[in-house]
Amino acid sequence: MTIAESIVGGARSESPLWAASLREVPEWEPIFGDLVPEAIALGLETVYEAYLVHYGDGRLFAPADPDEAVLLGDYLYAHGLVRIAEAGGVPAVAVMAELIATCASLRAAGERGDATAWVEAARGLGGTPDDAQISAAISRHSARVAS
């Protein structure tokens, strides 16, 4: 099962509301999951999809209602963090808590820098991406997130 299939399958089985929020044609592409060890990728991409649902253009989900988007994003954050905890324990959750807090602060202040925060989190989760991987991830991220 692919990462996208895992995210969609979990959401679909959790709630008909989440199933109704699925994109008719998914726009799946990994963004930061390629920068971390395979065991962490599903959790990181689930949290990233939550981030996109809240702040950008989701790859798998496009809720019609802003309130549904908040709830769906929170659901995805929670499930992503559970997956990260299972794969990386408390240290990995601490990295994610810092990432989420940093991104929320940047968003609240209207500042840029969230892509850098995601790359730093990937490194904190054990990733060792090279410059080309980082550049590709930031480019894909920039296309999906409103500034």
N, CA, C and O atoms as CSV, one atom per row, in Angstrom:
chain,resi,resn,atom,element,x,y,z
A,1,MET,N,N,0.852,-1.183,0.000
A,1,MET,CA,C,0.000,0.000,0.000
A,1,MET,C,C,0.896,1.245,0.000
A,1,MET,O,O,1.873,1.315,0.746
A,2,THR,N,N,0.558,2.210,-0.833
A,2,THR,CA,C,1.335,3.444,-0.905
A,2,THR,C,C,0.994,4.358,0.271
A,2,THR,O,O,0.024,4.128,0.994
A,3,ILE,N,N,1.796,5.384,0.445
A,3,ILE,CA,C,1.519,6.374,1.487
A,3,ILE,C,C,0.163,7.024,1.242
A,3,ILE,O,O,-0.636,7.155,2.169
A,4,ALA,N,N,-0.098,7.427,0.024
A,4,ALA,CA,C,-1.381,8.068,-0.286
A,4,ALA,C,C,-2.542,7.132,0.009
A,4,ALA,O,O,-3.545,7.556,0.583
A,5,GLU,N,N,-2.425,5.870,-0.372
A,5,GLU,CA,C,-3.493,4.902,-0.105
A,5,GLU,C,C,-3.718,4.719,1.388
A,5,GLU,O,O,-4.857,4.569,1.829
A,6,SER,N,N,-2.649,4.731,2.165
A,6,SER,CA,C,-2.779,4.601,3.622
A,6,SER,C,C,-3.504,5.794,4.226
A,6,SER,O,O,-4.379,5.629,5.077
A,7,ILE,N,N,-3.144,6.988,3.790
A,7,ILE,CA,C,-3.793,8.198,4.307
A,7,ILE,C,C,-5.272,8.196,3.934
A,7,ILE,O,O,-6.130,8.434,4.784
A,8,VAL,N,N,-5.566,7.931,2.674
A,8,VAL,CA,C,-6.953,7.930,2.196
A,8,VAL,C,C,-7.757,6.823,2.870
A,8,VAL,O,O,-8.878,7.057,3.321
A,9,GLY,N,N,-7.196,5.625,2.941
A,9,GLY,CA,C,-7.904,4.504,3.545
A,9,GLY,C,C,-8.258,4.752,4.995
A,9,GLY,O,O,-9.367,4.443,5.432
A,10,GLY,N,N,-7.316,5.312,5.746
A,10,GLY,CA,C,-7.588,5.626,7.147
A,10,GLY,C,C,-8.683,6.660,7.298
A,10,GLY,O,O,-9.577,6.509,8.131
A,11,ALA,N,N,-8.617,7.701,6.502
A,11,ALA,CA,C,-9.624,8.766,6.588
A,11,ALA,C,C,-10.991,8.259,6.149
A,11,ALA,O,O,-12.005,8.558,6.779
A,12,ARG,N,N,-11.011,7.497,5.076
A,12,ARG,CA,C,-12.276,6.971,4.550
A,12,ARG,C,C,-12.953,6.069,5.585
A,12,ARG,O,O,-14.170,6.131,5.760
A,13,SER,N,N,-12.178,5.243,6.262
A,13,SER,CA,C,-12.769,4.336,7.251
A,13,SER,C,C,-13.148,5.055,8.544
A,13,SER,O,O,-13.996,4.574,9.296
A,14,GLU,N,N,-12.535,6.182,8.802
A,14,GLU,CA,C,-12.803,6.943,10.027
A,14,GLU,C,C,-14.122,7.703,9.974
A,14,GLU,O,O,-14.859,7.746,10.959
A,15,SER,N,N,-14.424,8.309,8.809
A,15,SER,CA,C,-15.604,9.168,8.758
A,15,SER,C,C,-16.108,9.355,7.331
A,15,SER,O,O,-15.314,9.556,6.412
A,16,PRO,N,N,-17.419,9.288,7.144
A,16,PRO,CA,C,-17.961,9.601,5.820
A,16,PRO,C,C,-17.718,11.065,5.433
A,16,PRO,O,O,-17.667,11.396,4.248
A,17,LEU,N,N,-17.570,11.926,6.423
A,17,LEU,CA,C,-17.264,13.334,6.152
A,17,LEU,C,C,-15.891,13.456,5.499
A,17,LEU,O,O,-15.719,14.221,4.550
A,18,TRP,N,N,-14.910,12.702,6.006
A,18,TRP,CA,C,-13.567,12.743,5.411
A,18,TRP,C,C,-13.603,12.117,4.025
A,18,TRP,O,O,-12.947,12.605,3.105
A,19,ALA,N,N,-14.368,11.036,3.869
A,19,ALA,CA,C,-14.492,10.401,2.548
A,19,ALA,C,C,-15.084,11.374,1.532
A,19,ALA,O,O,-14.664,11.403,0.375
A,20,ALA,N,N,-16.053,12.162,1.964
A,20,ALA,CA,C,-16.680,13.139,1.066
A,20,ALA,C,C,-15.733,14.284,0.715
A,20,ALA,O,O,-15.951,14.991,-0.268
A,21,SER,N,N,-14.690,14.468,1.510
A,21,SER,CA,C,-13.721,15.544,1.274
A,21,SER,C,C,-12.586,15.135,0.341
A,21,SER,O,O,-11.741,15.960,-0.007
A,22,LEU,N,N,-12.561,13.875,-0.062
A,22,LEU,CA,C,-11.500,13.420,-0.959
A,22,LEU,C,C,-11.600,14.118,-2.308
A,22,LEU,O,O,-12.691,14.347,-2.829
A,23,ARG,N,N,-10.447,14.448,-2.857
A,23,ARG,CA,C,-10.414,15.019,-4.202
A,23,ARG,C,C,-10.932,13.977,-5.193
A,23,ARG,O,O,-10.652,12.786,-5.060
A,24,GLU,N,N,-11.680,14.436,-6.173
A,24,GLU,CA,C,-12.149,13.530,-7.219
A,24,GLU,C,C,-10.956,12.938,-7.964
A,24,GLU,O,O,-10.925,11.745,-8.267
A,25,VAL,N,N,-9.987,13.784,-8.249
A,25,VAL,CA,C,-8.738,13.347,-8.875
A,25,VAL,C,C,-7.601,13.752,-7.936
A,25,VAL,O,O,-7.259,14.931,-7.848
A,26,PRO,N,N,-7.017,12.780,-7.235
A,26,PRO,CA,C,-5.934,13.120,-6.307
A,26,PRO,C,C,-4.749,13.754,-7.036
A,26,PRO,O,O,-4.480,13.451,-8.198
A,27,GLU,N,N,-4.062,14.625,-6.338
A,27,GLU,CA,C,-2.860,15.279,-6.871
A,27,GLU,C,C,-1.657,14.861,-6.034
A,27,GLU,O,O,-0.807,15.680,-5.687
A,28,TRP,N,N,-1.602,13.576,-5.720
A,28,TRP,CA,C,-0.578,13.081,-4.809
A,28,TRP,C,C,0.820,13.188,-5.397
A,28,TRP,O,O,1.065,12.817,-6.545
A,29,GLU,N,N,1.695,13.687,-4.609
A,29,GLU,CA,C,3.134,13.619,-4.827
A,29,GLU,C,C,3.755,13.783,-3.455
A,29,GLU,O,O,3.313,14.631,-2.680
A,30,PRO,N,N,4.773,12.993,-3.134
A,30,PRO,CA,C,5.433,13.189,-1.847
A,30,PRO,C,C,6.149,14.537,-1.856
A,30,PRO,O,O,6.701,14.955,-2.874
A,31,ILE,N,N,6.132,15.198,-0.723
A,31,ILE,CA,C,6.807,16.496,-0.635
A,31,ILE,C,C,8.035,16.363,0.270
A,31,ILE,O,O,9.166,16.497,-0.198
A,32,PHE,N,N,7.820,16.103,1.550
A,32,PHE,CA,C,8.940,15.984,2.481
A,32,PHE,C,C,9.205,14.547,2.917
A,32,PHE,O,O,10.226,14.280,3.552
A,33,GLY,N,N,8.316,13.622,2.594
A,33,GLY,CA,C,8.502,12.221,2.972
A,33,GLY,C,C,9.736,11.589,2.360
A,33,GLY,O,O,10.312,10.663,2.931
A,34,ASP,N,N,10.146,12.085,1.201
A,34,ASP,CA,C,11.356,11.558,0.557
A,34,ASP,C,C,12.633,11.971,1.290
A,34,ASP,O,O,13.711,11.452,1.002
A,35,LEU,N,N,12.513,12.896,2.230
A,35,LEU,CA,C,13.693,13.408,2.934
A,35,LEU,C,C,13.970,12.671,4.238
A,35,LEU,O,O,14.985,12.927,4.887
A,36,VAL,N,N,13.085,11.763,4.630
A,36,VAL,CA,C,13.206,11.079,5.929
A,36,VAL,C,C,13.317,9.573,5.733
A,36,VAL,O,O,13.029,9.064,4.650
A,37,PRO,N,N,13.737,8.854,6.785
A,37,PRO,CA,C,13.735,7.392,6.694
A,37,PRO,C,C,12.330,6.870,6.373
A,37,PRO,O,O,11.329,7.473,6.761
A,38,GLU,N,N,12.274,5.758,5.670
A,38,GLU,CA,C,11.001,5.190,5.214
A,38,GLU,C,C,10.003,4.987,6.355
A,38,GLU,O,O,8.805,5.192,6.163
A,39,ALA,N,N,10.471,4.591,7.523
A,39,ALA,CA,C,9.573,4.331,8.657
A,39,ALA,C,C,8.835,5.585,9.120
A,39,ALA,O,O,7.770,5.486,9.730
A,40,ILE,N,N,9.386,6.747,8.838
A,40,ILE,CA,C,8.810,8.029,9.274
A,40,ILE,C,C,7.961,8.669,8.175
A,40,ILE,O,O,7.126,9.525,8.467
A,41,ALA,N,N,8.155,8.276,6.941
A,41,ALA,CA,C,7.551,8.976,5.797
A,41,ALA,C,C,6.028,9.045,5.856
A,41,ALA,O,O,5.459,10.101,5.578
A,42,LEU,N,N,5.352,7.957,6.206
A,42,LEU,CA,C,3.890,7.974,6.260
A,42,LEU,C,C,3.397,9.002,7.275
A,42,LEU,O,O,2.483,9.773,6.981
A,43,GLY,N,N,3.985,9.019,8.446
A,43,GLY,CA,C,3.576,9.990,9.462
A,43,GLY,C,C,3.837,11.415,9.030
A,43,GLY,O,O,2.984,12.285,9.206
A,44,LEU,N,N,5.008,11.664,8.464
A,44,LEU,CA,C,5.350,13.022,8.045
A,44,LEU,C,C,4.433,13.496,6.921
A,44,LEU,O,O,3.965,14.635,6.948
A,45,GLU,N,N,4.172,12.647,5.944
A,45,GLU,CA,C,3.288,13.048,4.844
A,45,GLU,C,C,1.842,13.221,5.317
A,45,GLU,O,O,1.107,14.034,4.757
A,46,THR,N,N,1.426,12.470,6.336
A,46,THR,CA,C,0.084,12.655,6.892
A,46,THR,C,C,-0.012,14.011,7.575
A,46,THR,O,O,-0.991,14.734,7.387
A,47,VAL,N,N,0.999,14.360,8.366
A,47,VAL,CA,C,1.021,15.680,9.010
A,47,VAL,C,C,1.107,16.769,7.946
A,47,VAL,O,O,0.463,17.810,8.076
A,48,TYR,N,N,1.890,16.545,6.904
A,48,TYR,CA,C,1.996,17.550,5.848
A,48,TYR,C,C,0.666,17.736,5.120
A,48,TYR,O,O,0.307,18.860,4.771
A,49,GLU,N,N,-0.063,16.652,4.889
A,49,GLU,CA,C,-1.389,16.792,4.264
A,49,GLU,C,C,-2.298,17.620,5.165
A,49,GLU,O,O,-3.086,18.429,4.675
A,50,ALA,N,N,-2.193,17.425,6.483
A,50,ALA,CA,C,-2.961,18.252,7.428
A,50,ALA,C,C,-2.601,19.721,7.250
A,50,ALA,O,O,-3.477,20.584,7.206
A,51,TYR,N,N,-1.312,19.993,7.150
A,51,TYR,CA,C,-0.840,21.364,6.962
A,51,TYR,C,C,-1.417,21.964,5.683
A,51,TYR,O,O,-1.846,23.118,5.664
A,52,LEU,N,N,-1.421,21.167,4.616
A,52,LEU,CA,C,-1.979,21.651,3.352
A,52,LEU,C,C,-3.477,21.899,3.453
A,52,LEU,O,O,-3.979,22.880,2.904
A,53,VAL,N,N,-4.189,21.034,4.138
A,53,VAL,CA,C,-5.636,21.223,4.303
A,53,VAL,C,C,-5.904,22.520,5.065
A,53,VAL,O,O,-6.866,23.229,4.767
A,54,HIS,N,N,-5.058,22.830,6.048
A,54,HIS,CA,C,-5.229,24.067,6.822
A,54,HIS,C,C,-4.747,25.304,6.069
A,54,HIS,O,O,-5.403,26.345,6.112
A,55,TYR,N,N,-3.610,25.204,5.381
A,55,TYR,CA,C,-2.951,26.404,4.866
A,55,TYR,C,C,-2.699,26.434,3.364
A,55,TYR,O,O,-2.194,27.431,2.847
A,56,GLY,N,N,-3.034,25.386,2.669
A,56,GLY,CA,C,-2.670,25.361,1.257
A,56,GLY,C,C,-3.663,24.593,0.421
A,56,GLY,O,O,-4.877,24.720,0.584
A,57,ASP,N,N,-3.126,23.801,-0.469
A,57,ASP,CA,C,-3.903,23.050,-1.444
A,57,ASP,C,C,-3.618,21.568,-1.233
A,57,ASP,O,O,-2.584,21.064,-1.671
A,58,GLY,N,N,-4.536,20.867,-0.558
A,58,GLY,CA,C,-4.342,19.456,-0.267
A,58,GLY,C,C,-4.159,18.623,-1.524
A,58,GLY,O,O,-4.731,18.910,-2.575
A,59,ARG,N,N,-3.357,17.599,-1.390
A,59,ARG,CA,C,-3.110,16.694,-2.513
A,59,ARG,C,C,-4.199,15.639,-2.618
A,59,ARG,O,O,-4.525,15.177,-3.712
A,60,LEU,N,N,-4.761,15.258,-1.473
A,60,LEU,CA,C,-5.741,14.176,-1.416
A,60,LEU,C,C,-7.132,14.658,-1.031
A,60,LEU,O,O,-8.132,14.027,-1.374
A,61,PHE,N,N,-7.194,15.772,-0.323
A,61,PHE,CA,C,-8.450,16.266,0.220
A,61,PHE,C,C,-8.711,17.697,-0.229
A,61,PHE,O,O,-7.789,18.499,-0.378
A,62,ALA,N,N,-9.987,17.997,-0.442
A,62,ALA,CA,C,-10.421,19.354,-0.781
A,62,ALA,C,C,-11.779,19.592,-0.116
A,62,ALA,O,O,-12.809,19.600,-0.791
A,63,PRO,N,N,-11.781,19.787,1.207
A,63,PRO,CA,C,-13.057,19.999,1.894
A,63,PRO,C,C,-13.770,21.236,1.359
A,63,PRO,O,O,-13.145,22.262,1.091
A,64,ALA,N,N,-15.079,21.124,1.207
A,64,ALA,CA,C,-15.871,22.220,0.649
A,64,ALA,C,C,-16.106,23.333,1.655
A,64,ALA,O,O,-16.316,24.484,1.273
A,65,ASP,N,N,-16.071,23.003,2.911
A,65,ASP,CA,C,-16.418,23.945,3.973
A,65,ASP,C,C,-15.184,24.247,4.828
A,65,ASP,O,O,-14.447,23.326,5.178
A,66,PRO,N,N,-14.943,25.521,5.171
A,66,PRO,CA,C,-13.773,25.865,5.989
A,66,PRO,C,C,-13.767,25.184,7.360
A,66,PRO,O,O,-12.705,24.821,7.866
A,67,ASP,N,N,-14.937,25.010,7.958
A,67,ASP,CA,C,-14.995,24.324,9.254
A,67,ASP,C,C,-14.599,22.857,9.112
A,67,ASP,O,O,-13.906,22.307,9.968
A,68,GLU,N,N,-15.042,22.232,8.029
A,68,GLU,CA,C,-14.642,20.850,7.763
A,68,GLU,C,C,-13.133,20.763,7.536
A,68,GLU,O,O,-12.495,19.792,7.944
A,69,ALA,N,N,-12.572,21.772,6.889
A,69,ALA,CA,C,-11.130,21.783,6.644
A,69,ALA,C,C,-10.361,21.808,7.958
A,69,ALA,O,O,-9.350,21.120,8.098
A,70,VAL,N,N,-10.824,22.586,8.909
A,70,VAL,CA,C,-10.159,22.640,10.217
A,70,VAL,C,C,-10.232,21.278,10.892
A,70,VAL,O,O,-9.225,20.771,11.387
A,71,LEU,N,N,-11.418,20.689,10.914
A,71,LEU,CA,C,-11.589,19.388,11.564
A,71,LEU,C,C,-10.785,18.295,10.868
A,71,LEU,O,O,-10.133,17.485,11.529
A,72,LEU,N,N,-10.827,18.270,9.548
A,72,LEU,CA,C,-10.072,17.270,8.800
A,72,LEU,C,C,-8.575,17.455,9.024
A,72,LEU,O,O,-7.855,16.482,9.246
A,73,GLY,N,N,-8.111,18.688,8.966
A,73,GLY,CA,C,-6.694,18.942,9.214
A,73,GLY,C,C,-6.275,18.474,10.593
A,73,GLY,O,O,-5.210,17.875,10.747
A,74,ASP,N,N,-7.095,18.737,11.595
A,74,ASP,CA,C,-6.777,18.293,12.955
A,74,ASP,C,C,-6.750,16.768,13.051
A,74,ASP,O,O,-5.884,16.197,13.714
A,75,TYR,N,N,-7.704,16.111,12.384
A,75,TYR,CA,C,-7.710,14.642,12.342
A,75,TYR,C,C,-6.396,14.132,11.734
A,75,TYR,O,O,-5.763,13.227,12.277
A,76,LEU,N,N,-5.998,14.720,10.607
A,76,LEU,CA,C,-4.774,14.283,9.940
A,76,LEU,C,C,-3.538,14.563,10.787
A,76,LEU,O,O,-2.627,13.737,10.840
A,77,TYR,N,N,-3.494,15.724,11.454
A,77,TYR,CA,C,-2.378,15.999,12.370
A,77,TYR,C,C,-2.283,14.896,13.415
A,77,TYR,O,O,-1.206,14.347,13.645
A,78,ALA,N,N,-3.401,14.573,14.045
A,78,ALA,CA,C,-3.405,13.571,15.112
A,78,ALA,C,C,-2.935,12.210,14.596
A,78,ALA,O,O,-2.107,11.558,15.232
A,79,HIS,N,N,-3.453,11.787,13.467
A,79,HIS,CA,C,-3.066,10.477,12.942
A,79,HIS,C,C,-1.611,10.460,12.487
A,79,HIS,O,O,-0.917,9.458,12.655
A,80,GLY,N,N,-1.161,11.544,11.924
A,80,GLY,CA,C,0.244,11.617,11.545
A,80,GLY,C,C,1.167,11.547,12.744
A,80,GLY,O,O,2.196,10.873,12.706
A,81,LEU,N,N,0.800,12.240,13.807
A,81,LEU,CA,C,1.630,12.219,15.015
A,81,LEU,C,C,1.636,10.841,15.666
A,81,LEU,O,O,2.661,10.421,16.202
A,82,VAL,N,N,0.520,10.139,15.630
A,82,VAL,CA,C,0.490,8.762,16.149
A,82,VAL,C,C,1.461,7.897,15.352
A,82,VAL,O,O,2.219,7.118,15.931
A,83,ARG,N,N,1.441,8.029,14.052
A,83,ARG,CA,C,2.341,7.236,13.202
A,83,ARG,C,C,3.802,7.592,13.469
A,83,ARG,O,O,4.665,6.713,13.494
A,84,ILE,N,N,4.072,8.860,13.665
A,84,ILE,CA,C,5.443,9.284,13.961
A,84,ILE,C,C,5.876,8.770,15.323
A,84,ILE,O,O,7.017,8.335,15.482
A,85,ALA,N,N,4.992,8.812,16.301
A,85,ALA,CA,C,5.312,8.292,17.634
A,85,ALA,C,C,5.623,6.800,17.568
A,85,ALA,O,O,6.559,6.331,18.215
A,86,GLU,N,N,4.852,6.063,16.797
A,86,GLU,CA,C,5.092,4.622,16.660
A,86,GLU,C,C,6.444,4.346,16.014
A,86,GLU,O,O,7.125,3.389,16.383
A,87,ALA,N,N,6.832,5.165,15.067
A,87,ALA,CA,C,8.076,4.936,14.334
A,87,ALA,C,C,9.301,5.526,15.018
A,87,ALA,O,O,10.392,4.962,14.936
A,88,GLY,N,N,9.126,6.668,15.700
A,88,GLY,CA,C,10.295,7.368,16.227
A,88,GLY,C,C,10.256,7.723,17.693
A,88,GLY,O,O,11.210,8.303,18.212
A,89,GLY,N,N,9.178,7.389,18.375
A,89,GLY,CA,C,9.098,7.642,19.808
A,89,GLY,C,C,8.983,9.117,20.162
A,89,GLY,O,O,8.686,9.966,19.321
A,90,VAL,N,N,9.228,9.385,21.430
A,90,VAL,CA,C,9.087,10.738,21.968
A,90,VAL,C,C,10.004,11.743,21.270
A,90,VAL,O,O,9.564,12.859,20.997
A,91,PRO,N,N,11.263,11.397,20.968
A,91,PRO,CA,C,12.111,12.382,20.284
A,91,PRO,C,C,11.527,12.847,18.943
A,91,PRO,O,O,11.624,14.024,18.598
A,92,ALA,N,N,10.928,11.934,18.199
A,92,ALA,CA,C,10.332,12.307,16.911
A,92,ALA,C,C,9.114,13.200,17.112
A,92,ALA,O,O,8.905,14.145,16.352
A,93,VAL,N,N,8.313,12.908,18.127
A,93,VAL,CA,C,7.146,13.745,18.418
A,93,VAL,C,C,7.601,15.142,18.834
A,93,VAL,O,O,6.956,16.130,18.483
A,94,ALA,N,N,8.696,15.235,19.570
A,94,ALA,CA,C,9.227,16.544,19.973
A,94,ALA,C,C,9.645,17.355,18.746
A,94,ALA,O,O,9.409,18.562,18.692
A,95,VAL,N,N,10.259,16.704,17.771
A,95,VAL,CA,C,10.627,17.387,16.521
A,95,VAL,C,C,9.376,17.923,15.835
A,95,VAL,O,O,9.359,19.057,15.357
A,96,MET,N,N,8.337,17.105,15.792
A,96,MET,CA,C,7.095,17.520,15.137
A,96,MET,C,C,6.400,18.639,15.905
A,96,MET,O,O,5.830,19.544,15.296
A,97,ALA,N,N,6.440,18.588,17.221
A,97,ALA,CA,C,5.835,19.660,18.022
A,97,ALA,C,C,6.521,20.988,17.726
A,97,ALA,O,O,5.863,22.020,17.596
A,98,GLU,N,N,7.832,20.956,17.620
A,98,GLU,CA,C,8.587,22.170,17.286
A,98,GLU,C,C,8.223,22.661,15.883
A,98,GLU,O,O,8.043,23.860,15.670
A,99,LEU,N,N,8.116,21.742,14.940
A,99,LEU,CA,C,7.735,22.101,13.572
A,99,LEU,C,C,6.357,22.749,13.537
A,99,LEU,O,O,6.186,23.814,12.944
A,100,ILE,N,N,5.387,22.120,14.163
A,100,ILE,CA,C,4.016,22.637,14.146
A,100,ILE,C,C,3.957,24.004,14.813
A,100,ILE,O,O,3.282,24.906,14.316
A,101,ALA,N,N,4.653,24.167,15.932
A,101,ALA,CA,C,4.670,25.460,16.623
A,101,ALA,C,C,5.345,26.529,15.771
A,101,ALA,O,O,4.858,27.657,15.687
A,102,THR,N,N,6.456,26.183,15.142
A,102,THR,CA,C,7.169,27.138,14.287
A,102,THR,C,C,6.299,27.576,13.115
A,102,THR,O,O,6.195,28.767,12.823
A,103,CYS,N,N,5.677,26.615,12.449
A,103,CYS,CA,C,4.837,26.951,11.292
A,103,CYS,C,C,3.626,27.778,11.703
A,103,CYS,O,O,3.246,28.708,10.990
A,104,ALA,N,N,3.018,27.458,12.831
A,104,ALA,CA,C,1.868,28.237,13.308
A,104,ALA,C,C,2.287,29.664,13.621
A,104,ALA,O,O,1.563,30.611,13.315
A,105,SER,N,N,3.447,29.818,14.226
A,105,SER,CA,C,3.958,31.150,14.550
A,105,SER,C,C,4.246,31.949,13.279
A,105,SER,O,O,3.890,33.124,13.187
A,106,LEU,N,N,4.885,31.316,12.309
A,106,LEU,CA,C,5.166,31.989,11.037
A,106,LEU,C,C,3.874,32.405,10.348
A,106,LEU,O,O,3.775,33.522,9.840
A,107,ARG,N,N,2.891,31.524,10.325
A,107,ARG,CA,C,1.599,31.831,9.705
A,107,ARG,C,C,0.921,32.990,10.415
A,107,ARG,O,O,0.401,33.900,9.768
A,108,ALA,N,N,0.923,32.964,11.739
A,108,ALA,CA,C,0.266,34.021,12.516
A,108,ALA,C,C,0.924,35.376,12.266
A,108,ALA,O,O,0.250,36.406,12.250
A,109,ALA,N,N,2.239,35.371,12.070
A,109,ALA,CA,C,2.975,36.608,11.839
A,109,ALA,C,C,3.001,37.007,10.362
A,109,ALA,O,O,3.495,38.081,10.020
A,110,GLY,N,N,2.476,36.152,9.491
A,110,GLY,CA,C,2.504,36.441,8.058
A,110,GLY,C,C,3.898,36.369,7.470
A,110,GLY,O,O,4.195,37.028,6.473
A,111,GLU,N,N,4.750,35.570,8.085
A,111,GLU,CA,C,6.140,35.459,7.645
A,111,GLU,C,C,6.363,34.178,6.853
A,111,GLU,O,O,5.604,33.214,6.957
A,112,ARG,N,N,7.419,34.202,6.068
A,112,ARG,CA,C,7.827,33.025,5.296
A,112,ARG,C,C,8.802,32.194,6.138
A,112,ARG,O,O,9.214,32.603,7.223
A,113,GLY,N,N,9.152,31.043,5.622
A,113,GLY,CA,C,10.147,30.212,6.292
A,113,GLY,C,C,9.643,28.830,6.645
A,113,GLY,O,O,10.370,28.029,7.232
A,114,ASP,N,N,8.387,28.545,6.284
A,114,ASP,CA,C,7.865,27.236,6.657
A,114,ASP,C,C,8.579,26.102,5.921
A,114,ASP,O,O,8.743,25.022,6.488
A,115,ALA,N,N,9.002,26.312,4.690
A,115,ALA,CA,C,9.711,25.255,3.960
A,115,ALA,C,C,11.004,24.886,4.675
A,115,ALA,O,O,11.337,23.708,4.798
A,116,THR,N,N,11.722,25.886,5.142
A,116,THR,CA,C,12.956,25.633,5.889
A,116,THR,C,C,12.660,24.853,7.157
A,116,THR,O,O,13.419,23.957,7.526
A,117,ALA,N,N,11.567,25.183,7.826
A,117,ALA,CA,C,11.182,24.464,9.047
A,117,ALA,C,C,10.893,22.996,8.744
A,117,ALA,O,O,11.266,22.118,9.522
A,118,TRP,N,N,10.232,22.726,7.619
A,118,TRP,CA,C,9.948,21.334,7.249
A,118,TRP,C,C,11.238,20.574,6.945
A,118,TRP,O,O,11.376,19.413,7.331
A,119,VAL,N,N,12.174,21.211,6.264
A,119,VAL,CA,C,13.451,20.558,5.967
A,119,VAL,C,C,14.210,20.273,7.260
A,119,VAL,O,O,14.767,19.188,7.426
A,120,GLU,N,N,14.232,21.235,8.170
A,120,GLU,CA,C,14.914,21.021,9.450
A,120,GLU,C,C,14.256,19.896,10.240
A,120,GLU,O,O,14.942,19.107,10.890
A,121,ALA,N,N,12.942,19.822,10.187
A,121,ALA,CA,C,12.241,18.719,10.858
A,121,ALA,C,C,12.632,17.381,10.231
A,121,ALA,O,O,12.858,16.401,10.940
A,122,ALA,N,N,12.709,17.344,8.914
A,122,ALA,CA,C,13.116,16.104,8.239
A,122,ALA,C,C,14.496,15.668,8.721
A,122,ALA,O,O,14.730,14.484,8.960
A,123,ARG,N,N,15.390,16.613,8.859
A,123,ARG,CA,C,16.725,16.286,9.389
A,123,ARG,C,C,16.632,15.805,10.835
A,123,ARG,O,O,17.305,14.850,11.223
A,124,GLY,N,N,15.798,16.469,11.624
A,124,GLY,CA,C,15.620,16.075,13.019
A,124,GLY,C,C,15.010,14.694,13.174
A,124,GLY,O,O,15.166,14.048,14.210
A,125,LEU,N,N,14.316,14.247,12.138
A,125,LEU,CA,C,13.701,12.917,12.146
A,125,LEU,C,C,14.628,11.850,11.554
A,125,LEU,O,O,14.212,10.716,11.317
A,126,GLY,N,N,15.876,12.227,11.321
A,126,GLY,CA,C,16.858,11.260,10.843
A,126,GLY,C,C,17.142,11.310,9.363
A,126,GLY,O,O,17.898,10.487,8.848
A,127,GLY,N,N,16.548,12.265,8.668
A,127,GLY,CA,C,16.788,12.392,7.240
A,127,GLY,C,C,18.130,13.032,6.948
A,127,GLY,O,O,18.615,13.867,7.711
A,128,THR,N,N,18.719,12.634,5.842
A,128,THR,CA,C,19.987,13.220,5.391
A,128,THR,C,C,19.861,13.608,3.916
A,128,THR,O,O,20.592,13.101,3.065
A,129,PRO,N,N,18.925,14.512,3.627
A,129,PRO,CA,C,18.693,14.877,2.227
A,129,PRO,C,C,19.853,15.667,1.645
A,129,PRO,O,O,20.530,16.424,2.341
A,130,ASP,N,N,20.064,15.469,0.347
A,130,ASP,CA,C,21.078,16.267,-0.338
A,130,ASP,C,C,20.431,17.544,-0.879
A,130,ASP,O,O,19.215,17.719,-0.797
A,131,ASP,N,N,21.252,18.420,-1.426
A,131,ASP,CA,C,20.758,19.717,-1.898
A,131,ASP,C,C,19.685,19.577,-2.975
A,131,ASP,O,O,18.720,20.342,-2.986
A,132,ALA,N,N,19.840,18.617,-3.873
A,132,ALA,CA,C,18.854,18.426,-4.943
A,132,ALA,C,C,17.508,17.979,-4.373
A,132,ALA,O,O,16.461,18.447,-4.820
A,133,GLN,N,N,17.527,17.083,-3.396
A,133,GLN,CA,C,16.279,16.636,-2.764
A,133,GLN,C,C,15.592,17.792,-2.044
A,133,GLN,O,O,14.373,17.947,-2.118
A,134,ILE,N,N,16.382,18.592,-1.353
A,134,ILE,CA,C,15.826,19.738,-0.624
A,134,ILE,C,C,15.211,20.733,-1.603
A,134,ILE,O,O,14.094,21.207,-1.393
A,135,SER,N,N,15.930,21.045,-2.656
A,135,SER,CA,C,15.428,21.994,-3.650
A,135,SER,C,C,14.124,21.503,-4.272
A,135,SER,O,O,13.188,22.283,-4.444
A,136,ALA,N,N,14.059,20.224,-4.607
A,136,ALA,CA,C,12.840,19.661,-5.206
A,136,ALA,C,C,11.676,19.718,-4.220
A,136,ALA,O,O,10.558,20.065,-4.601
A,137,ALA,N,N,11.931,19.381,-2.959
A,137,ALA,CA,C,10.871,19.406,-1.944
A,137,ALA,C,C,10.360,20.828,-1.733
A,137,ALA,O,O,9.151,21.045,-1.647
A,138,ILE,N,N,11.261,21.786,-1.650
A,138,ILE,CA,C,10.852,23.177,-1.441
A,138,ILE,C,C,10.055,23.687,-2.642
A,138,ILE,O,O,9.079,24.417,-2.472
A,139,SER,N,N,10.459,23.311,-3.835
A,139,SER,CA,C,9.725,23.719,-5.037
A,139,SER,C,C,8.307,23.148,-5.033
A,139,SER,O,O,7.349,23.868,-5.316
A,140,ARG,N,N,8.166,21.861,-4.716
A,140,ARG,CA,C,6.834,21.242,-4.661
A,140,ARG,C,C,5.994,21.872,-3.550
A,140,ARG,O,O,4.799,22.111,-3.725
A,141,HIS,N,N,6.621,22.135,-2.420
A,141,HIS,CA,C,5.929,22.766,-1.289
A,141,HIS,C,C,5.422,24.158,-1.680
A,141,HIS,O,O,4.267,24.496,-1.419
A,142,SER,N,N,6.269,24.947,-2.294
A,142,SER,CA,C,5.900,26.319,-2.664
A,142,SER,C,C,4.716,26.355,-3.624
A,142,SER,O,O,3.928,27.301,-3.605
A,143,ALA,N,N,4.590,25.342,-4.452
A,143,ALA,CA,C,3.474,25.278,-5.397
A,143,ALA,C,C,2.148,24.946,-4.711
A,143,ALA,O,O,1.083,25.181,-5.283
A,144,ARG,N,N,2.199,24.404,-3.497
A,144,ARG,CA,C,0.988,23.939,-2.820
A,144,ARG,C,C,0.536,24.835,-1.672
A,144,ARG,O,O,-0.616,24.753,-1.245
A,145,VAL,N,N,1.418,25.685,-1.168
A,145,VAL,CA,C,1.103,26.467,0.030
A,145,VAL,C,C,0.999,27.941,-0.315
A,145,VAL,O,O,1.883,28.513,-0.953
A,146,ALA,N,N,-0.084,28.536,0.115
A,146,ALA,CA,C,-0.270,29.978,-0.085
A,146,ALA,C,C,0.700,30.735,0.805
A,146,ALA,O,O,0.897,30.382,1.967
A,147,SER,N,N,1.292,31.760,0.261
A,147,SER,CA,C,2.235,32.580,1.043
A,147,SER,C,C,1.507,33.537,1.935
A,147,SER,O,O,2.138,34.304,2.663
